[in-house]
Amino acid sequence: MKFLVTGSAGFIGYHITRMILENFKTSSIIGIDNLNSYYSVKLKKERIKILKNFKKFKFKKIDITNAKKISSLFKYNNFDIVIHMAAQPGVRYSMINPKVYFSSNIEGFLNIIENCNLSKVKKFLFASSSSVY
């Protein structure tokens, strides 16, 4: 199986990616993340470094709001499963920068879900939190 995990440097995305790599040895994963500075970029890079120790993991620094890069990613990969964990978190910050939240959490989500549909992805998993409201 070939997986795409968005937000693979984030807390949930990292742990899901690692769990799949440890338990499903024949599966491969492409992880994407924009590595923004909302919280520690150093921590995110450390997580990616750990994941890169697995032969079946590849990382690409891609922002889900970049429709062209997302489209290209799907065009050149035949994903069986997409696990969408990328989002802009934090309710308080959304009051200061609502456009950042709209862009990531709405437009970015739309980019992912449209490409899943066009590429006939078999399974799509999405988790969310109160931060998206």
C-alpha positions in Angstrom: 0.0 0.0 0.0 1.1 3.5 -0.7 0.2 6.2 1.8 0.3 10.0 1.7 0.3 11.6 5.2 -0.1 15.3 5.3 1.2 17.2 8.3 3.7 14.4 8.9 5.9 16.6 11.0 3.1 17.5 13.4 2.3 15.6 16.6 -0.5 13.4 15.3 0.9 13.1 11.7 4.3 12.1 13.0 3.0 9.4 15.3 0.6 7.9 12.7 3.4 7.8 10.1 5.8 6.1 12.5 3.2 3.6 13.6 2.5 2.6 10.0 6.2 2.3 9.2 6.8 0.2 12.2 3.8 -2.1 11.7 3.2 -2.3 8.0 6.6 -3.1 6.6 5.5 -3.5 3.0 3.8 -0.1 2.8 5.5 3.1 1.7 4.7 6.6 2.8 5.2 10.0 1.4 4.9 12.6 4.1 4.4 16.2 3.5 4.5 19.3 5.7 5.1 23.0 5.2 7.3 23.1 8.3 5.8 26.5 9.3 6.9 28.3 12.4 3.7 28.2 14.4 5.6 26.0 16.8 9.1 24.7 16.9 10.5 24.1 13.4 13.5 22.3 15.1 11.1 19.8 16.6 9.4 19.2 13.3 12.7 18.6 11.6 13.8 16.2 14.3 10.6 14.2 13.7 11.3 14.1 10.0 14.9 13.0 10.6 13.6 10.0 12.7 11.1 9.1 10.0 13.8 9.2 7.3 15.5 6.3 9.0 12.8 4.1 7.6 13.6 3.0 4.0 10.0 3.2 2.9 9.5 6.9 3.9 10.1 10.0 1.8 9.5 13.5 2.9 8.5 16.5 0.7 8.3 20.1 2.0 4.9 21.0 0.4 2.2 23.4 1.6 -1.2 22.0 1.1 -2.4 25.4 -0.1 -0.1 25.1 -3.2 -2.6 23.6 -5.7 0.0 23.0 -8.4 2.4 21.1 -6.1 -0.4 19.0 -4.6 -1.8 18.2 -8.1 1.7 17.1 -9.2 2.2 15.0 -6.1 -1.0 13.1 -6.8 -0.2 12.9 -10.6 3.1 11.1 -10.1 2.1 8.9 -7.2 -0.6 6.3 -7.1 -1.8 6.6 -3.4 -4.0 3.9 -2.0 -4.6 5.8 1.3 -4.4 9.5 2.2 -4.3 10.4 5.8 -4.9 14.2 6.1 -3.5 15.7 9.3 -2.2 19.0 8.0 -4.0 22.1 9.4 -3.3 25.4 11.0 -4.0 24.8 14.7 -4.7 27.2 17.5 -7.9 29.0 18.2 -6.5 32.2 19.6 -4.1 32.8 16.7 -7.1 32.4 14.3 -8.6 35.5 15.7 -5.5 37.5 14.7 -4.9 35.8 11.3 -8.2 34.3 10.0 -6.9 34.3 6.4 -4.1 31.9 7.3 -6.7 29.5 8.8 -9.0 29.8 5.9 -6.2 29.2 3.4 -4.8 26.1 5.2 -7.9 24.6 6.7 -10.4 25.2 3.9 -8.5 25.8 0.7 -5.7 23.3 1.6 -8.3 20.7 2.6 -10.1 21.2 -0.7 -6.8 20.7 -2.7 -6.3 17.4 -0.9 -9.8 16.1 -1.2 -10.2 17.1 -4.9 -7.0 15.3 -5.8 -8.1 12.2 -3.9 -11.3 12.2 -5.9 -9.5 12.8 -9.2 -6.9 10.1 -8.4 -9.5 7.6 -7.2 -7.8 7.2 -3.8 -9.3 4.1 -2.1 -9.4 5.4 1.4 -9.3 8.9 2.9 -8.8 9.5 6.7 -9.2 12.9 8.2 -9.0 13.9 11.8 -9.7 17.3 13.2 -10.0 19.3 16.4 -11.8 22.3 17.7 -9.1 24.4 16.2 -10.8 24.2 12.7 -14.0 25.8 14.0 
